[in-house]
Amino acid sequence: MDRTSEDFTRATLTYGTGYLQVSWKKDVRTHKFLKTKDLAKNKFEWKEEERVFYDAPFCEWVDNYSLWYDYHNSARKSKQYWFKRLVLTEAEITRKYPNADKNRLAQAFAGGPGDLTDHAAIRTQVKTTHDKIVHGAQISFGNTDEQYNSASQAQMKLFEVFEWWRPFDDEYAVMVGASYVPIFKGGSMPIPYDFKEVPFIEATYLKVPGEFEGYGLPMILENPQIMLNLIK
């Protein structure tokens, strides 16, 4: 949780609102494991086994550029839907959603990768153009998918993934690829947690009355910066 908490706190300070996702994670993998007892004989015996690598509560930071939700300015409990966008390889998708329908998953992979735009690219662009901004140069920003199109190997091919949560309908779906194929049998499943809410936790740096999202440090510092810019 150390790295997760740090990302969560920094996001809250920067964007005004930070997000965590809590869940129960079970990671089961089938690999070949070494069974040889005497390594000095230089004769190795491998046996394929299915082992549980992780089976416990899990918490991860959610990038503000990857979480989309009901745009109405309402309380969290009143929001109708939440989307979490991911860009993953075929192997990552198969491991992350082990209960996916195999036929639906194959259809999703065959349909193409989807939109691989890196919506968070603005962060990198701001870093590289910081000096120009300070000196008032005219610059332009635009989204880029270069980060996600650099893989040339087939096993590293990336796919757009959406996790779709609808708490009022008690529905949870995962859609993959250009055709947005829902990969669960029947298209969706009930929300897998007994509390029947979305698994996202938000925190605000400066709470604004009546607003869902808070103010971060850049927003607070904006007015003093405007005053400094107007000094003659």
N, C-alpha and C positions, 0 to 999 in steps of 0.2 A: 504493500500500500504506500510505501514511501514515494516512489516515482509517481504513482497515480494521484496521491494527495497534492504533490507539488504542481503537476499539470492542472489539476482541478482548481487550486488556489490562484495560480497565475492566470488562468482563463477567466476566473471571476473578476480579478483586478483589471484585466485588459478589456474584456467585452462587457463587463457589468453583470453578467450571469454565466455561471459555470455549470456543467452537467456531469453527473455520474450515472452509470448503468450498473445495477446490481442483479445478480442472477445466481443460479446454481449451475456450476459447470462440471460436466463429466467428460473426460477425455480418455477414450478407449482406443488403443492402437494395436495392430497386428504387425509384429516384427520378428526377425530372427535373433535369438539370444544365444550367447556363448555358453555351452554346457561343459566344456573341457575343464577338468580339475587341475591337471598337471600341465602347465603351460610350457615346461621345459622340454616336453616331447615334441613340441612344434607340430602337433597334429590337432587341428581344431575341429570341434563338432558343434554345429549350429542347429538349433531347433526353433521352429516357428511357433510363437505363442501369442495369445491375445492378453494384453495387460492393461490395467487401469493406471494411467499416468496422473490423473487429477480427478477428484470426486469430492467437491466441497463448495462452500459459498465463494462467489467470485465478484469482484468489483473492478470496473474499468472507467477511465475518463472518456468522455464523448466529445469529439471535436465540434465546436460551434458551427463549423462549416458543413458538418455531416448530419446534423439533427434538424429536421423540419417538422413543424407541428401546426395544429389548428391556428390560423393567423388571427382569429378574433381575440381581442384584448380581454381575455377572461381568465379566471382562476384556473390553476392546473387541473382541478377536479372536474371542470366544465369542458375541457378540451375534448373534441370528438375523435381526433386521430393524431398519431405521431409517426413519422418516418425516420428511420436511421439508414443513411446511405453508406455503403462500403464498396471498395474495389478490391477484389480478392482473386486468387488463382483458383483453378479447378480443384486442386488438392486441398486448399484451405476451405473451400465451400463444402466439399465432401466431409471433411473432418468436423467443421463447425456445426453442420446440420445433419447428424447421423440418422435422424428419423425421416429424412427426405425420401420421397418416392423415386425410385431409380429411373423409371421411364420418364417422369416429368423432368428429372435432373438431366437426363441425356438430351431431351428436347431443348432444354434451356441452353446447354452447352453448344448444341448444333445451330442455334439461332443467332449466334454472334455475340460479341462482348457488350454491346450497349454503349451508352454515352460515358466515355472515360475522362471527361473534363475534370481537371484538378481545380475544384472551386476554392481551395485554400492556397492557390498559387500566389495570391495577392500578398501573402506574408513574405514570401521570398522576394517578390518584386519590390516591396517596401524596403527590405534590407539593402538590396543592391542599388536602389535609387535614393537612399536617404540623403546623401550629400547634395544631390540635385534639388531635393525638396527644400532643404535648408536654405539654399541660395536662390530659391524662387524660379528655377528653370521649369519650362513647360514639359510635362511628361504625360504619358498615357498608359493605362493599365488594361490588361485583358486576360481572360482565363486561358489556360494552356493545358493540353493533355500530354505534353512531352514526358512527364514523369511516368505516366502509365502506358505509354506506347513504346518504351525503350526495350521491352523484352522481345527477343528474336526466337527463343526456343518455345516449342509448342507447349511444354509442361509449365511454362511461365506465363502463358497467355492469361490476361486478366479479364474479369467480368464485373459488370456493375450489379450490385446487390442492394435490394431494399428490404428492410424489416418494417412491416406495417402493423401497427398496434391500434386497435379500436376498442377502447375500454367499455363504451356503452353497448356495443354489440357482442362483447366478450369474444373477439376474434383476433387471431394473430396469424400473419402470413409472411412468407419470405418469397420475393420475386427476383429472378435471376435473368440477366442477359438482355439483349436488344428487344426481345418479344415479351419481356417481363412475365416470364412463366412462373406461376405459383408452384413451388416445388413440393408442398405437402400434399398428401393424398386428400382429395376433395377440395383442394385449393387453399384451405386454411384449417386452423385448429382453435379450440378455446384457449384463452390465455392460460399458460401452464402454471400459474402461481395462484395459490389459494386466496390471496388478497385481491385478485382480479383487478389490478391496476397496472398501468404502464410501469416498467421497472426503472424509470429515470428519476433522479433526484436533482433538483436545481437549487442553487444558492446565489444570492445577489450581493454585490458589494455595497451599493447604496440603494436601499429600497425606496422606490417612488410610489406614493400612495395611489392606489387604483391601477397600477401598472403591473403586468406580469414580469417584464424584464427590468433589470436594474441599470444603474449608471456605473460605468467603470472610470478608471483614472483618466483616460483620454478625453472622455466627455466632460469630466469635471474641470480639466485643465484647458478646455477649449476657449472658454470665455476670457480667462487671463491672457491667453495667447492672442486673441483678437484685439484686446486692449493694447498689448505690446506692439502689434502690427500697425496700429493706428497712431502710435506716437510720432510726432513730427518734430 
